[in-house]
Amino acid sequence: WMLSVDGAPRTETFIGQYSNFSYAPGGTSAFGSAVYELTLSYVGAQRERALVLLVPEVYGDFTLYVNGVVAAAGGDGAQVGIVADRDTRLRLEVRNDEHYYSGLVYPPVLGTAQQMANVSFANALSACVLVLGPLAAALFAFAVRRKRDGDALARDFGVLCAAFAVAGAHGLIWHLGAAGAWWYAVEDAAWTCVLVSAVSVAARAAGLAWTRDARPLVRRTARALWALPVVTLAWALSIPALPGGIEAYGLYQTAVRVGCWALFAVCAAVGLRDRTDEARFVLCGCAVLGAALVANLLDNNAYEPMYGLWQSEYAGLLLVGVFAWMLVERVRRLRLAAEQVRDLEVQVRAAEAGLRHLRSGEEATRAARHDLRHHAAALSRLIDAGEQERCRAYLVELSGQQEAEAPLRYADNLVANAVMAAYLAPAQAAGIEVRCEARVPAELPLRDTELSVLLSNLLSNAVEACERIGIVDAYGTPVAVGDEIGTLEGGAGREVREIVLRKATGSCKATLHAACADGSSVTAVDMRLPGYVVTKKATA
């Protein structure tokens, strides 16, 4: 292309060599006008050929002439159909008075209609990747933060992804025809936000002092970095009204990039020194930003296509990928730590429950020792009086009381012992017969939380079933141990000694039986004793 800026002599250039008119020969400011000219020569068997010219976004108002005829005009780029013969002259007149960048930064593309359709599809696909991918990562980060599985690092990563999605929406905005001075300002502010949030993520990953609550003054000072996107937005919006500050704006952008990379490098160094789990990710991010910065400085703001893409889209997308991987690893590690904390909490509660059970056992033992002298004196008097049967009955009663006391230790495993004490001791105190023989090792492949839930469910169901077991007589009156029952025809009542659950002969079913003092047993049908009534309650 032949380029002439503000009427200066024409000079040969390639598209992307100069990011604004001030860098071109004869240019003094980013504001002004320029003329790009190119002659296409077609050599082929046919006399002429129909082609499509894709004009990318032009920074400023433009008019495209094909062989002296206006083919397109505006500020948002266009696809122009041309008929190429031996010589086809292209002339692009551009005027910029509202943005730091000016003229053609991205090269036009010429090809057949099918080739241009493929290029358009590739452009749309890349735009979707640059927008939808970071947006999905941002939603993931915010969801992690909301569920409390992550920390402030997840929030900062979400801000980074959202800002990158805004900055990457350049192509979509261009296709919608909405690009303008306001959008350029938003885009620049979004890139600044990407840099600031990247530094914040790196600082939190490295565990810098300003990320901790113990340094409020340092934290407030560091938060001032988040004012940079606002400054960028306000400055970019003021460029059309204050054209004299456009060169200062370019220096400001360079200073922001260098400063953010320097802070990023500090974070990487601190992470490596402290050997944090995220140090390798911070180091990779530092290398990505460093490569982008070097590319920017090497071409002196001349956005040659490869350098330009690496400075922005490629570097930003790779940075999002590195930090996304880091966040996934961090969330996994935080969840494992949370599970360990829950296991410790279960162990602490188990120890507290075991201590309470032990103290209650000690109190019962102390009371039994106090009563032992009384029992010995009573037995001595019965023996002296020759009451052998009463002495035997007294001993049987004492033995029953001893069996009714809950043991101090059910198993060697601390959690299992605490759970069994929490359920079995109250059940035994409520009159439920408990026979427990547990062999639980001190160490198990199960986590303490899993063991606690498993045993709690089993014992809770067992105790509840024992509490619900009950039978009634023919009229619906509850039958309890100690009651006397008799037939509907009358006759002597029989005392109910126990109510037991027995497996039915030759079947997998079980039945309830009321065992009486005279050795007989009455089988319940549907929890009812058919043909029997309560003749005397034990509490009467």
Order of alpha helices (4+ residues) and beta strands (2+ residues): beta-beta-beta-beta-beta-beta-beta-beta-beta-beta-beta-alpha-alpha-alpha-alpha-alpha-alpha-alpha-alpha-alpha-alpha-alpha-alpha-alpha-beta-beta-beta-beta-beta-beta-beta
